[in-house]
Amino acid sequence: MNILLALTHLACVFVMPFLLVGVVNRTKSWWAGRKGPRLLQSASDLWRLLGKRPVYSQTASPLFRAGAYVVLVSCLLAASMAPMLGQFAPLQFEHDFIVFAYTLGLARIVMTVSAMEVGSAFEGMGAAREASFSTYAEPALFLLIGAASVATGMSSFADLIGHLHSTPYFAWLVTPLVMALFILLQAEAARVPVDDPLTHLELTMIHEVMILDHSGPELAAMQFAAALKMTLYAGLIAALLNPFNPLTSPLACVLVSLGLMLGVALVVGCIESLTARLPMRWVPNYLLAASVAAALCLLVVGWGAST
């Protein structure tokens, strides 16, 4: 059973990023009255990039050349610890959520350093924004994991997500936790309203400006890592909403999780079609809303445990 779930999780990691990006793009095209690209067009784009020779700046060091692959490996490692199918993760141990959070933090640091490595003031501006906004996103992640941990008494990421449904706090926690995770998805995956992956305006770019000097397979690694982050957080949202346990009802759990992840991508596409990117000065307040929602969950759990 665990082998089957591990293979399903592996398929989610390597297939769902392309599918979710395709759903987002097709949803945006539908709102614009266009047919849009194929669902797996991003896979073709990345395959094309893998066949190109990368071009490096004269100031780029080996650190820059290795940065994209470190980001990709870090995201893959984080995905192996994320319980996207509920109470299961291929890599599971006590307090693994701390390693999960800091693995994503490592990817962010390496991406920031790579952006500054080429000596471009333009990319340095994007790196500064990324570092600034991450200080608002990381507390939200720890607070929402802490709330789930206190509510369930579990110490591993998969267990605390899987057992949250059986706690008396679930009805109170599910909505703010999903809201916080959705905001984190938009921040980590560089989606509207935090960022816009299609923009090329100097004053509004964050993630895209940080990877301007990447090309070929390294650009493919960066783009896949961003799609994987969206898949990762969509999977966590699906795990919170999925009523089935993968250990007792594996087929139903997998089908519902995949459907919920596609639903999250559909919502992302609708939001990007109907709203504009927030002004830069408003982004910290928007990210702070995720921390406030997660902190309220922690207060509810703490108050319930003390009464």
Phi, psi and omega in degrees: 000314180296326178294318178297317179293323179295319178294321177295317177299317179298319178296322177299319184294323187257350180245316185299326177304317178292320182291319180293318176298321178296320178295318178299313182293321179291324177296316178295322178293322179298317179295331180273359179080022180244162178287318177087173181285169176296158181298326182254028179298325180296329176294320177295321179296317180291323177297322177295320179294327181296336180269002182261153178272128181291149177245131185246147172290153179294337180268356183286137179255176175302335177298319178295318184292330179271346187301315183298321182286328175294319177299315181295314180296321179297317179293323177295320178295317178297321180295329179289340178261350182277125180280072183288342179253018180100229186278056178199139171210139181302323179246108187222129177202172183296135178058032179291341180295334176291316176296322178301311183295317183281340172291318174295324176296322177298318178299320180293319180295314181296321177296320179295315179296320179297322179294323180278343186294331184277356177075023181263126177295329179297311179289329175297326177295316178295322179295320179296320178294318180298315180295323180291314183288332180294334178292340176268333184277320185296318177301324180297319180296314180292324180292318181289325175292321178297320178297316179294324180292317179293323182292324184260336185076011180268160184243354177249152185301312183295319182292318183289328175287319183291325183271355182296330181295332184270002180270155178289351182270351190303315182298331180276332189266334192298317183294307179295328178293318178296319178299316180296317179295324180292321176295320177296323176301313180296325181285313184289324183267006177059053180249161176295140011265001179286314181214167179230113182292349182257356184281152174226028177268130186302322188281350185240354186278141174235285183292315185296325180289334181286342182244020181297325183273357176275144180209166177062219182299330180290322175294322176299319179296318179295318181291321178293323178297320178295318178293326179292324177297319177296319178297319181299311181287328174296323177294322177294320176297317179296321180296325178291325184269343184284121181278351185267149178262127182294340181277337180250327179228071188296316183295312179298320181297315182295315181296317180293320180297314179297319178296319178293322178296319176296324176296321177297317178297323177297318178295319178300316179296321178294317180297318181291338178275331188254349181233161178257165177294140180292147170303148187303323183288345180268344184299315178303321179294323179293317178292327178295332178298327177294318178295321179295317180297317179293322178294323176297321177298318180295322178293320179297316180294317179296320179293320179293325180288333183273348183258000000 
